[in-house]
Amino acid sequence: MSKKDEYFAMMESQIRKWDAEVDSLRAKSAQMSADARTKYEEQLKAMRASRDAAQKKLQELRTASESAWQNMRAGTDAAWASMKNALEKASSQFKK
């Protein structure tokens, strides 16, 4: 397996984990007051947008040549960091 394939597999696995976490957080939001749930749903929507951006970068990476993917990796890593931060923020809000 090439480094590109390994990276791609790792990132796909991370997206599936994030999807599961977002679904779990969404389910927990049902226990909140209407006002808190509305604010929390906005965070989840932003998180989903970050996730979609990360997925798009990953798909671009998939179609890149072996030499070009290294250059594209920085953009993918930035999208990943954004998603991770959004998920951590939403998770910490729920724990309050």
One Martini backbone bead per residue (centre of mass of N, CA, C, O) as a GRO file, in nm:
protein
   96
    1MET     BB    1   0.096   0.037   0.023
    2SER     BB    2   0.071   0.351  -0.013
    3LYS     BB    3   0.086   0.650   0.137
    4LYS     BB    4  -0.173   0.751   0.011
    5ASP     BB    5  -0.354   0.511   0.091
    6GLU     BB    6  -0.307   0.531   0.393
    7TYR     BB    7  -0.411   0.817   0.430
    8PHE     BB    8  -0.691   0.774   0.313
    9ALA     BB    9  -0.783   0.552   0.513
   10MET     BB   10  -0.750   0.720   0.769
   11MET     BB   11  -0.949   0.950   0.687
   12GLU     BB   12  -1.201   0.779   0.646
   13SER     BB   13  -1.212   0.677   0.935
   14GLN     BB   14  -1.243   0.957   1.066
   15ILE     BB   15  -1.509   1.034   0.936
   16ARG     BB   16  -1.675   0.804   1.061
   17LYS     BB   17  -1.627   0.894   1.353
   18TRP     BB   18  -1.749   1.177   1.328
   19ASP     BB   19  -2.028   1.092   1.242
   20ALA     BB   20  -2.088   0.940   1.506
   21GLU     BB   21  -2.050   1.182   1.696
   22VAL     BB   22  -2.263   1.366   1.573
   23ASP     BB   23  -2.500   1.175   1.615
   24SER     BB   24  -2.471   1.166   1.922
   25LEU     BB   25  -2.504   1.470   1.974
   26ARG     BB   26  -2.780   1.495   1.845
   27ALA     BB   27  -2.925   1.305   2.039
   28LYS     BB   28  -2.854   1.470   2.301
   29SER     BB   29  -3.007   1.737   2.218
   30ALA     BB   30  -3.299   1.633   2.295
   31GLN     BB   31  -3.241   1.705   2.616
   32MET     BB   32  -3.273   1.993   2.559
   33SER     BB   33  -3.352   2.286   2.538
   34ALA     BB   34  -3.466   2.475   2.289
   35ASP     BB   35  -3.244   2.691   2.299
   36ALA     BB   36  -2.999   2.506   2.323
   37ARG     BB   37  -3.060   2.335   2.073
   38THR     BB   38  -3.035   2.558   1.863
   39LYS     BB   39  -2.737   2.624   1.916
   40TYR     BB   40  -2.633   2.335   1.878
   41GLU     BB   41  -2.732   2.297   1.584
   42GLU     BB   42  -2.544   2.513   1.471
   43GLN     BB   43  -2.284   2.363   1.539
   44LEU     BB   44  -2.350   2.107   1.379
   45LYS     BB   45  -2.367   2.247   1.107
   46ALA     BB   46  -2.074   2.348   1.105
   47MET     BB   47  -1.952   2.069   1.133
   48ARG     BB   48  -2.066   1.954   0.869
   49ALA     BB   49  -1.919   2.155   0.688
   50SER     BB   50  -1.636   2.066   0.772
   51ARG     BB   51  -1.672   1.772   0.685
   52ASP     BB   52  -1.731   1.831   0.385
   53ALA     BB   53  -1.458   1.968   0.331
   54ALA     BB   54  -1.287   1.723   0.404
   55GLN     BB   55  -1.412   1.533   0.194
   56LYS     BB   56  -1.336   1.698  -0.054
   57LYS     BB   57  -1.032   1.688  -0.012
   58LEU     BB   58  -1.016   1.381  -0.023
   59GLN     BB   59  -1.119   1.351  -0.315
   60GLU     BB   60  -0.893   1.514  -0.442
   61LEU     BB   61  -0.671   1.328  -0.342
   62ARG     BB   62  -0.760   1.067  -0.486
   63THR     BB   63  -0.712   1.203  -0.789
   64ALA     BB   64  -0.430   1.237  -0.741
   65SER     BB   65  -0.128   1.216  -0.788
   66GLU     BB   66   0.139   1.095  -0.630
   67SER     BB   67   0.291   1.377  -0.636
   68ALA     BB   68   0.046   1.580  -0.565
   69TRP     BB   69  -0.059   1.488  -0.280
   70GLN     BB   70   0.153   1.626  -0.100
   71ASN     BB   71   0.056   1.917  -0.163
   72MET     BB   72  -0.252   1.860  -0.069
   73ARG     BB   73  -0.225   1.779   0.232
   74ALA     BB   74  -0.240   2.055   0.371
   75GLY     BB   75  -0.540   2.109   0.307
   76THR     BB   76  -0.647   1.858   0.447
   77ASP     BB   77  -0.532   1.917   0.729
   78ALA     BB   78  -0.691   2.181   0.768
   79ALA     BB   79  -0.974   2.057   0.751
   80TRP     BB   80  -0.930   1.868   0.988
   81ALA     BB   81  -0.880   2.079   1.208
   82SER     BB   82  -1.156   2.212   1.186
   83MET     BB   83  -1.323   1.965   1.263
   84LYS     BB   84  -1.195   1.906   1.535
   85ASN     BB   85  -1.263   2.179   1.667
   86ALA     BB   86  -1.571   2.164   1.633
   87LEU     BB   87  -1.610   1.904   1.796
   88GLU     BB   88  -1.484   1.998   2.061
   89LYS     BB   89  -1.673   2.237   2.108
   90ALA     BB   90  -1.939   2.080   2.115
   91SER     BB   91  -1.863   1.883   2.339
   92SER     BB   92  -1.806   2.099   2.560
   93GLN     BB   93  -2.091   2.220   2.563
   94PHE     BB   94  -2.238   1.960   2.661
   95LYS     BB   95  -2.068   1.929   2.941
   96LYS     BB   96  -2.184   2.190   3.096
   0.00000   0.00000   0.00000
